[in-house]
Amino acid sequence: MCCDLWYLDSKENIQLWHNAIPVNIDSLSNAYILSPIDMFVHISAHCAVHHCEKYMDSAGNKWERDLKLILEKYKLSPDTIKKELKKNGLLKPYEIYMSRPVKTGRYIFDNRPSEDGRYKNVASQFIGTNCVRDKFYYFLLKHQIPNRGHILRFIILPLNKKLLYLYKTIFPANDFIKNRYNLKNSRQILTYRFLRIVLLLKSLMNFSNNFINHLVFHHNFT
C-alpha cells in the first residue's frame, strides 16, 4: 500500500488515518479502513484519474459499483461529496468521468436519477463545451495514452500541492526508488536518483508524442 495519497499533503494524510474506522478482520488487531467520505474521494481519484474503462466487464465498471455501494450504504450528502472533491481538485475529473458514455450505450452512473438526484449524470455540462481545460480533461480520459494519469495528477492539483507533488516525483524516498526499480544496495539507489530525472523526461517525451499523435488523428479534442 502507498504510504500516502497523492492528492493530500502531509497533514491531510495524517488526518486521513485519524478519521479512519476500526474494523474486525479475522485475527488482525488494530485494523482500520478509511471513513466513508475519504474512501469515496479515494476511489473517485483512482478511477477518474487513472483507470477509466480499464476494468469494464459484463456488469459494468468495478469503480462505479464501489462508489454506488458507498453512496447507498452510508447515505453521503451530495454537498459533502462535492466539497471534498473540490477541495482536492478532483471535482471536475469526477464529473467528467461520471458523464462519459461507455460501450453499452449507458452512462457510467445510471442516466436515471434516484429520488434525491444523487446519480444524475452531468454529460450536458461537457457536450459542446468551449472550455479548453474541460476538453483536455475529456480527451485524456477518453483516449488510452500512456502516463496520462501522472499528467492529470499534476494538472488538477492546486498550485501548492503541484509543487509538492513535483518535488516528491523528482526526489522520492529511498524506499520508493528501491522498490520501484528493484534495487539491492545504496549505491544503486544513489545511481537511480540521477537516472530518475532522465527516465522522467523520457516518459514525458513519450506522453507528448502519443498525445500529439492522438490529437492529429482525431483532429481536435474529441
N, C-alpha and C positions, 0 to 999 in steps of 0.2 A: 504494500500500500504506500501511496505517496505520503511524505512527511507533512505536507501542507497542500492547500488548494490554491491553484494559480491565480484565481481572481480575488483572493483575500490577502491582506497584508499580515505582518507578524502578529499584531494584536488581535486582529479578527480571527486568525487561525486558532489562537489560544482561546478566545471566547467561544469559538465553534464547539470545542470539547467541554467547555463549562456548561454549554447548553445541551450537551448530549444526554441521552436517556439510558439508564442501566437496564440490561436485559439478562435473562437466564438462558444460557446456551449450554446444554448438557452439563459437563463438569467444569466449564470455564467460570472463573471468578473475575469480577471487575470488567465485564464485557459491556460495551456501550455502543449505541447507534446514534446517528445524527437525529436531531429534533426534526419533526415533520417538515417545517418550513425550510430548514437547512438542507434536508435531503431533497426536497423538491427543487430548490435552487441548484444543487449539485448535479442532479440528473438533467435538469434543463441545460446547464452549461455543457455537460458531457455530450448530450445528443445534438443540441443546436449548433455547437461549435465544431464538434469532431466527427460524429458518426452518421448523422442524417439517415440515408437509406441503406447503410451497410447491413443492417440487421433486419431487413424486411423478410417476413415469412408469410405463410398462408393465413396466419392470424393477425397480421399487421406488423407494427413496429414494436419491439420489446420495450423501448424507452417510452413510447406512447402508453403502453399498458401500465408501466410503473407509475407514470405521472397520474394516470386516471385512478389507480389504486390509492395513491396518497390523497388525492382530492376527495375521493369517496369515503375513505376511512376516517380522515381527520377533519373534513369539512373546513379546509383552509379558506380564509377570506380572500376574495379576488383583490381587494385593496392591499392586503398584506403581501400577497404574491407579487403584485405589480411594484410595490415599494421596494421589496428585497431584490427583485431582478434589476430594477432601475438603478439601485444603489451600487450594484456590482457591474453595471454596463451591459447587462445581459437581456434587458427587456426587448430591444429591437431584434437581436438574433432569435430569441424565443418566439416572438410574434411571427417572424418570417418563417421559422421552422413549422409553426402550427398551421400557417396558411398554405404550405406547399402541397399541391395535389400529388398523389402517388399513382403508381401504375394501375391500381384498381379503379381509378376514377373518383375516389373519395378523397377527403382531406385528412391530414394527419390526425386532427381531432375531428370527431363526428361533426358533419356540417349542420346537423340539427341540434340546436342549443338545448341544454337542460332547462328546468324551470327557472333557475336563477341566472341563466345565460353564461354559466361558467365555462362551457365547452364551445361557445360560439367562435367560429373561425374568423380571422381578420384579413382574409385574402383581398377584400376590396381596398384595403389600405395600400396594397403594393401593386395592384394591376394598373398599369399605365402611369406609375409614379414618375415624377420628374426629378426626384432626389437622387443624385449620383451615388451618395453613400448607400441608400437603400438598394439601388440597382447593383452596386458592388457586392453587398451582403448576399443578395438573392442569387447573383451569378456564381459566387463561390459555393453557396450551399447547393446549388443545382448541379454543378459540374464536379466530377471527381478529379480534382487537381492535387497532386502530392504536396504535402506540407501546408495545405490550406488552413488546417486547424491552428497551427502555430502562428500563421499570419493573422488570422481572425482574432486570436488571443490578444495580440499586440494592439490591433486596431480598436477593439471595443473597450479596452481598459481606460479608466480615467488617467489623466496625464501623470499624476504622482505614482500611480501603480504601473504605468507604462515604463517609467524609469527603473522601478524596482524589478519588474519582470525582465527588462533588457539586461540589467546587471546580473540577475540570477541565471539568465540564459547563457551569457558570455562567461561568467565566472561562477559556475555551480560548485556545490560542496564536493569534497574529495570522494565521499561515498557514492555520490551520483556518478561521477566520472568513472570510478572503479567498476560499478555495476553496469553502467551504460555501454562501456567498451570492453567489458570482461577482462580487466587488467589484474595483474598479480602483485605488483610491488609499487613503492612510492616513486621510483624512477620512471616507470611507465606512466603513472598518474601525472607527474610533472611534464613529461613529454606531450601528453594529450591535452594539457592545459593550453599549450601553444598551438597544437594541431586543431583544437576545437574551433578556434576562430576561423581557420581555413575551411573546416568542414561546414561551419555555419554559412559562410559566404558561398560555398559551393551549393548548399541546399537552397539558399536564397536565389541564386542564379538559375537553378533548375526550376524553381517555382515561377520565376519571372518568364522564362522561356515557355513553360507549359501554359501559363496564364495568357500570354500573348497569342500562342497558337490556338487556344480555345476561343479567344476573343476574335481573332481573324476569321476562324472557321464559322463562328456564329454571327459575325458582322457587328454585333453590339451586345449590350448587357442583357441577353435573353437566354 
